[in-house]
Amino acid sequence: MNLIRRYCLRSVTALLLLASAGCYTNPVTGRQYAVLTSVGEEQQLGAQAFAEVKKTEKISRDPAVNARVQQVGKRIAAAVGNQLSGAQWEFVVFESPELNAFALPGGKVGVYTGLMELLDVDDELASVIGHEVGHVVARHGGKRMTEATLVGLVGAAGAIAVDRKYGSQKSELFLLAYGGLSTVGYVLPHSRGDESEADLMGLQYAAAAGYDPAAAVRVWQKMAQAAGMRKMPVWLSTHPSKSQRIAALREAAPRFHALYLANRQRYE
Ligand SMILES: [Zn+2]
């Protein structure tokens, strides 16, 4: 009896905390969702995790590949402007045949050389970086941590975890939500809604940075093709791809064409 009562009290406390939690409005899409973590916390945790990745993965020293990623990254970050206050953008190329890219909260983006080989022109690279930057600005990492908390509420153990979450255990929960950031599991599976949102944001950022948003369609077509030729690309498996998605991008890209034309000259 006593235990049940204690559990109920914990649940009520947790729900009250959730009810008073910050609701984040995506600066590009206007979508609203609860994010319990602060931007500062996300930045700190993202930076920690990225430092870990840089220690365990081989960083590419190829000057040409690095120059491409730095240039495109800089332009995309400029297109974001101050949408995410305090963002510290960092773009790193990792040496790996994987067709993969990822983003961590606060502004850390990693791209693998395997994926780079597939991206013939910078417009295509811009769609990948734009998508990943979209996840960061959308604070999908914080959103996922919040969702993990909600799932945790289902059980008594979860309620205790929620109690802890508001103590000093935030980073622990963060790592849990990310499926073990310190190992190879830092590539997050995202929900379909988050993916579509990042796709749209990616189109807008690419266009505002003077890159052709239509290139996003080509990237996904190439990814789908590559999946048939070599081992399943990680980016494809963590970013659920469907012909539906290619169709959605094909439909949305023209809406950003004028923005692209307006910004293209700035970089010519
Ligand atoms: Zn994604």
Residues whose N, C-alpha, C, O or C-beta is under 5 A from the ligand:
A	BS01	ZN	E195 A198 H239
